[in-house]
């Protein structure tokens, strides 16, 4: 059972953290959830880290899962929040891992927290908005992100009127959500029921300057992407692999946006092999 704590931050907000322990584990992995999710620990991640004697910690980004709002936040703000979470939980060094909307926030920690982070994994992560490639190409339903380009009011209006396009997920994705990743499906449902504020803020952050430059990330970064991803196409990880100096790209041609998460155990092993807890 995870220890759930509301951690006060220096700016007066609180963030809700989920600590799967054990606190004396030799290594710690901090998970950055997708959009939308609550930050609760997901069963496959709990199992994979327990088998490897890794402490698993997650948290809810602002406006998700009990964490205070932080309107106007950029991607880099995640690093400032995580630094305070680590202090509160007594964690000196850790690795970060994020999926989908969690990927940019994991990269923020890798880029901005210096020696506290020894490695990062991003699965199905978007890249920063760029003209280097057609950023929206291949997305089945880019309406939310496109509306964010027009500002908060437009993105919030889209959230009130849009419905999820089931074609965004492949058959492999739906099978994963019915199988090993049922906890993700349930958690996304809980996050959706809380309202769209967290998702709106995420999308606004993704299409705005991130607050750091991925080219300056000094730690090893593993990028994992499904070739059939219809939510965040694989071209995003191709771009990130070309710009993160110490990156490695795992392409999984048959995977979509969710089924690619089956790579998590192997990705955790990749991090463990590079662990330098100091």
C-alpha positions as CSV (number, residue, x, y, z in Angstrom):
1,X,0.0,0.0,0.0
2,X,1.4,3.4,-1.0
3,X,1.9,6.1,1.5
4,X,-0.1,9.2,0.3
5,X,1.2,12.5,1.5
6,X,0.2,16.1,0.8
7,X,3.5,18.0,0.6
8,X,3.5,21.8,1.2
9,X,5.6,23.8,-1.2
10,X,7.4,27.0,-0.7
11,X,4.9,29.0,-2.8
12,X,1.9,27.9,-0.7
13,X,0.7,25.1,-2.9
14,X,0.5,21.5,-2.0
15,X,1.3,18.4,-4.1
16,X,0.0,14.9,-3.4
17,X,2.8,12.3,-3.5
18,X,2.5,8.6,-3.6
19,X,5.4,6.7,-2.0
20,X,5.5,3.0,-2.8
21,X,8.6,2.5,-0.7
22,X,10.5,0.8,0.7
23,X,12.4,3.9,1.9
24,X,15.6,1.9,2.4
25,X,15.7,0.6,-1.2
26,X,19.1,1.3,-2.8
27,X,17.5,3.1,-5.8
28,X,14.5,5.3,-6.3
29,X,12.4,5.9,-9.4
30,X,10.1,8.9,-9.6
31,X,7.2,8.4,-12.1
32,X,5.6,11.3,-14.0
33,X,2.1,10.4,-15.0
34,X,0.3,10.9,-18.3
35,X,-2.4,13.3,-19.2
36,X,-4.9,12.9,-17.6
37,X,-4.1,10.7,-14.6
38,X,-4.2,11.3,-10.8
39,X,-0.6,10.3,-10.0
40,X,-1.6,7.2,-8.2
41,X,0.8,4.3,-8.5
42,X,-0.1,1.9,-11.4
43,X,-0.1,-1.8,-10.7
44,X,2.5,-2.9,-13.4
45,X,4.9,-0.3,-12.2
46,X,4.5,-1.3,-8.6
47,X,5.2,-5.0,-9.5
48,X,8.2,-4.2,-11.7
49,X,9.9,-2.0,-9.1
50,X,9.1,-4.3,-6.2
51,X,10.8,-7.2,-8.1
52,X,13.9,-5.1,-8.5
53,X,14.1,-3.6,-5.0
54,X,13.4,-0.1,-6.3
55,X,11.5,2.5,-4.4
56,X,8.7,3.9,-6.6
57,X,7.4,7.4,-6.0
58,X,4.8,9.4,-8.0
59,X,3.0,12.6,-7.6
60,X,0.0,14.5,-9.0
61,X,0.9,17.5,-11.2
62,X,-1.0,20.7,-10.3
63,X,-4.8,20.4,-10.7
64,X,-4.6,16.6,-10.8
65,X,-5.3,14.1,-8.1
66,X,-5.5,16.4,-5.1
67,X,-2.6,18.8,-6.0
68,X,-3.2,22.5,-5.9
69,X,-3.7,24.4,-9.2
70,X,-0.7,26.3,-10.7
71,X,-2.2,28.2,-13.6
72,X,0.4,29.3,-16.2
73,X,2.9,26.6,-15.2
74,X,5.5,25.6,-17.7
75,X,7.1,22.2,-18.1
76,X,10.2,23.3,-16.1
77,X,8.0,23.9,-13.0
78,X,7.8,20.2,-12.5
79,X,11.5,20.1,-11.6
80,X,11.0,22.7,-8.9
81,X,8.1,20.7,-7.5
82,X,9.9,17.4,-7.6
83,X,13.0,18.9,-5.9
84,X,10.8,19.8,-2.9
85,X,9.0,16.4,-3.0
86,X,12.4,14.7,-2.9
87,X,13.5,16.8,0.1
88,X,10.2,16.0,1.9
89,X,10.6,12.3,1.3
90,X,14.3,12.2,2.2
91,X,15.4,11.2,-1.3
92,X,18.9,12.3,-2.3
93,X,19.2,10.9,-5.9
94,X,16.8,9.3,-8.2
95,X,15.9,8.4,-11.7
96,X,12.8,9.7,-13.5
97,X,10.4,8.1,-15.9
98,X,7.4,9.5,-17.6
99,X,4.8,8.4,-20.2
100,X,3.0,10.5,-22.7
101,X,2.3,13.9,-21.0
102,X,4.7,12.8,-18.2
103,X,7.6,12.6,-20.6
104,X,8.4,16.3,-20.9
105,X,8.2,16.7,-17.1
106,X,10.6,13.8,-16.6
107,X,13.0,15.6,-19.1
108,X,12.6,18.8,-17.1
109,X,13.9,17.0,-14.0
110,X,16.8,15.4,-16.0
111,X,17.7,18.8,-17.4
112,X,17.3,21.0,-14.4
113,X,18.1,19.0,-11.2
114,X,21.7,18.4,-11.9
115,X,23.3,15.5,-10.1
116,X,20.2,14.6,-8.2
117,X,18.9,12.7,-11.3
118,X,21.2,10.1,-12.9
119,X,18.9,9.0,-15.8
120,X,15.6,9.4,-17.5
121,X,13.1,7.3,-19.5
122,X,10.4,8.8,-21.6
123,X,7.7,6.6,-23.3
124,X,5.5,8.1,-26.0
125,X,6.6,11.6,-25.1
126,X,5.8,14.7,-27.1
127,X,8.7,16.9,-28.2
128,X,8.8,20.6,-27.7
129,X,6.7,22.5,-30.3
130,X,9.1,23.1,-33.3
131,X,9.1,23.8,-37.0
132,X,11.7,21.1,-37.6
133,X,8.9,18.6,-38.4
134,X,5.2,18.6,-38.8
135,X,4.4,18.5,-35.0
136,X,0.7,17.5,-35.4
137,X,1.1,15.1,-38.3
138,X,-0.2,11.6,-37.4
139,X,-2.3,12.7,-34.4
140,X,-5.8,11.3,-34.8
141,X,-7.3,14.0,-32.5
142,X,-5.0,17.0,-32.2
143,X,-7.9,19.4,-31.4
144,X,-6.9,20.0,-27.8
145,X,-3.3,20.9,-28.5
146,X,-4.3,23.0,-31.5
147,X,-6.9,24.9,-29.4
148,X,-4.1,25.5,-26.8
149,X,-2.3,27.5,-29.4
150,X,-5.2,30.0,-29.2
151,X,-4.8,30.4,-25.4
152,X,-6.4,29.2,-22.2
153,X,-10.0,30.2,-22.9
154,X,-10.0,28.3,-26.2
155,X,-8.4,25.2,-24.7
156,X,-10.9,25.3,-21.8
157,X,-13.8,25.6,-24.2
158,X,-12.5,22.7,-26.2
159,X,-12.3,20.6,-23.1
160,X,-16.0,21.3,-22.4
161,X,-17.1,20.3,-25.9
162,X,-14.8,17.6,-27.1
163,X,-15.1,13.8,-26.7
164,X,-12.3,11.3,-26.8
165,X,-11.8,9.8,-30.2
166,X,-11.6,6.0,-29.7
167,X,-9.6,5.7,-33.0
168,X,-6.7,7.3,-31.1
169,X,-5.9,3.9,-29.6
170,X,-4.9,0.9,-31.6
171,X,-6.2,-2.6,-31.0
172,X,-3.0,-3.3,-29.1
173,X,-3.7,-0.3,-26.9
174,X,-7.3,-1.4,-26.1
175,X,-6.0,-4.9,-25.3
176,X,-3.4,-3.4,-22.9
177,X,-6.1,-1.4,-21.2
178,X,-8.2,-4.5,-20.7
179,X,-5.2,-6.5,-19.6
180,X,-2.1,-5.5,-17.7
181,X,-2.9,-1.8,-17.7
182,X,-6.4,-1.8,-16.4
183,X,-5.2,0.3,-13.5
184,X,-4.2,3.0,-15.9
185,X,-7.6,2.9,-17.5
186,X,-9.3,3.2,-14.2
187,X,-7.0,6.0,-13.0
188,X,-7.5,8.0,-16.2
189,X,-11.3,7.7,-15.6
190,X,-10.9,9.1,-12.1
191,X,-8.8,12.0,-13.4
192,X,-11.3,12.8,-16.1
193,X,-14.1,12.8,-13.5
194,X,-12.2,15.5,-11.5
195,X,-12.5,17.9,-14.4
196,X,-10.2,19.1,-17.2
197,X,-8.1,21.7,-15.4
198,X,-4.9,19.6,-15.2
199,X,-5.2,18.5,-18.8
200,X,-5.8,22.1,-20.0
201,X,-2.7,23.3,-18.1
202,X,-0.6,20.4,-19.5
203,X,-1.5,21.2,-23.1
204,X,-0.8,24.9,-22.6
205,X,2.6,24.0,-21.2
206,X,3.4,21.6,-24.0
207,X,2.8,24.1,-26.8
208,X,4.6,26.9,-25.0
209,X,8.4,27.3,-24.3
210,X,9.3,24.5,-21.9
211,X,11.6,26.6,-19.7
212,X,14.7,24.5,-20.5
213,X,16.6,23.2,-23.5
214,X,16.6,19.5,-24.1
215,X,20.0,19.8,-25.9
216,X,21.6,20.6,-22.5
217,X,20.4,17.5,-20.7
218,X,23.5,15.8,-19.4
219,X,22.3,12.5,-18.1
220,X,21.4,9.3,-20.1
221,X,18.0,9.4,-21.6
222,X,16.0,6.5,-23.0
223,X,13.2,7.2,-25.4
224,X,10.7,4.5,-26.1
225,X,8.0,4.9,-28.8
226,X,5.5,2.8,-30.6
227,X,5.4,3.0,-34.4
228,X,1.6,2.8,-34.4
229,X,1.1,5.6,-31.9
230,X,-1.8,7.8,-33.0
231,X,-1.7,10.2,-30.0
232,X,1.9,11.3,-30.1
233,X,3.5,10.0,-33.3
234,X,7.0,8.5,-33.2
235,X,8.4,11.5,-35.0
236,X,8.4,13.2,-31.6
237,X,10.9,10.7,-30.1
238,X,12.9,10.8,-33.3
239,X,13.3,14.6,-32.8
240,X,14.1,14.1,-29.1
241,X,16.7,11.5,-29.9
242,X,18.4,13.9,-32.3
243,X,18.6,16.6,-29.7
244,X,19.2,14.9,-26.3
245,X,23.0,14.4,-26.3
246,X,23.1,11.1,-24.4
247,X,19.9,9.5,-25.7
248,X,19.0,6.1,-26.8
249,X,15.9,5.3,-28.9
250,X,13.9,2.1,-28.6
251,X,11.5,1.9,-31.5
252,X,8.6,-0.6,-31.1
253,X,6.9,-0.8,-34.5
254,X,3.8,-2.7,-33.5
255,X,3.0,-0.7,-30.4
256,X,0.6,2.2,-29.9
257,X,0.3,4.9,-27.3
258,X,-0.6,2.5,-24.4
259,X,0.8,-0.9,-25.4
260,X,4.3,0.7,-25.5
261,X,4.2,0.7,-21.7
262,X,4.9,-3.0,-21.8
263,X,8.5,-1.9,-22.2
264,X,8.5,-0.4,-18.7
265,X,10.2,-3.4,-17.0
266,X,13.0,-3.4,-19.5
267,X,13.3,0.3,-19.3
268,X,13.7,0.1,-15.5
269,X,16.5,-2.4,-16.0
270,X,18.1,0.1,-18.4
271,X,18.0,2.7,-15.6
272,X,19.3,0.3,-13.0
273,X,22.3,-0.5,-15.3
274,X,23.2,3.2,-15.3
275,X,22.5,3.8,-11.6
276,X,25.0,6.0,-9.8
277,X,23.1,6.9,-6.6
278,X,26.1,8.7,-5.2
